[in-house]
C-alpha cells in the first residue's frame, strides 16, 4: 500500500520566521511557494511549511485546532557529513541547540536543535570503527 513518505509538512504559527529559518539559516532551496505554504527540496524528500490557519482551512479547524498549544512530538533526523562541523556552522548562525554533539553507544554522533516553532531536529553521522 504505502511505499514511501514523499513529504513532511510542518504546521506552524510563525510562518515567516520559519521560512526565514529554513531558507536562510539552514540553507534549504525553495521549491514552491504560495500563500501560507512553502516547500523545500531535499534529496529524495520534500519538507514543507504550512501556516496553521491555511492548514485549518484546507483540512478542518476541528482537526488542526490552530488555537490550541501543544507539545511537539516529532523529531526530524538528518544525516550530515560531520556533526561537530555542522553544529559549529549552525551555532554561528544563531541556532540554539538543545543537546550538543554526543557520541551514542551505537556509534552515531548526534546533536539536537529546535526551529522557531519548537520542532526538534537531529543532525548526526556514524563514526567509523
N, C-alpha and C positions, 0 to 999 in steps of 0.2 A: 504494500500500500504506500507508505511513506518511504522514500529512499534518501532524501536529504532535506535539510533546512536551508533554504536559499537566502533568507534574510532574517536579521534580528532587528526589531523595531523597538526603540526605547520611547516610552510615552513620557513627555517632560513638560513641566510648567515653565521653566526658564529657557524657553526655546532659543532665543537669540544668543544667550550666554552659552548654551550648549553647542550651537552651531559654531560659534567663535572658538570654543574649546577644541572641538573635534577637527575643525579645518585649520586653525592657526597654531594651536598648541601641539596637538597630536600630529597634525600634518596630513590628514586624510583628504583625498581629492573628491570634490562634489561630483556626483553622477547626475542626479536630478534634483530639482528644487521647485517647490510650489508653495502656496500659502499654507503655513503651518506644517510643512513637510520638507525634509531634505534627506537624500540618501548619499552614501559614500561607497565607493568601490573598494573592496578588499579582495585579495586573491581567493577566488572560488566562493565568495560570500558577499553579501551586501549588508551594511549597517545603516539603519535609517533612524531619524529622529522625527517624532510626530508630536505636535503640541497637544496637550491633554484635551483642550476644547475641540480641536479638529478630530481627534480620536473619538470623543463623545458624540460628535455629530455623525461620524461615519459608522460607528458600531452601535452604541447606545449609551445614553447618560447613566442609566441604571447599572450597566456592566462596567463602565470605565470609572464612574464615581470621581469626576475631576476635582471635587472639593474636599475629598477625604485624604487625610495624611496617612501615610503608611510606612511600614518598614520594608526596605529593599531586600528582595530575596533572590536576586540574580547576581551571579558573578560571571563576567565575561573574561575569558582567558585567551591570551595570545602568546605565541612563541616569538622570541626575539633572538638575535644573534648572541648578544651579551647582556644579561640582565643588569649588571652593575653599570655598564656604559649607558644603556637606555635610561636607567634610573637617574644617573647624573644629568643626562640631557633634559629629561622631563623636570627634574628639580630646578635646573637653570631657567626653565620657562615658567616657574612658579607653581608647578604641580605639587600638591601636598600629599605625601604618602601616609598610608595607614600602617604599613609594615615595610621596613627596609629590606633590601636583598638578604635572603636567608637560604642557606643550603638545607634542603629537605633530606630526610633519611633515605629516600629512594633515588637521590642523585640529581634532583632538579633544584635550580636556584630560582626562587620566586620573590616577587615584591608586589605590593598592592597599593592602589590609589583609587580615589573616587572622582567622578566627574562632577560638574556643578550641581547635579540633581542628587548626588549620593550613590549613583550606580557604581558598583565596585568592579574594578579591573584587576587582573593578574597579568604581569609580564613574567616570562620565565624562559629558561633554557636548560637543557640537560648537560651536566658536566661529564666529559669523557673520562672513563677509568675509574 
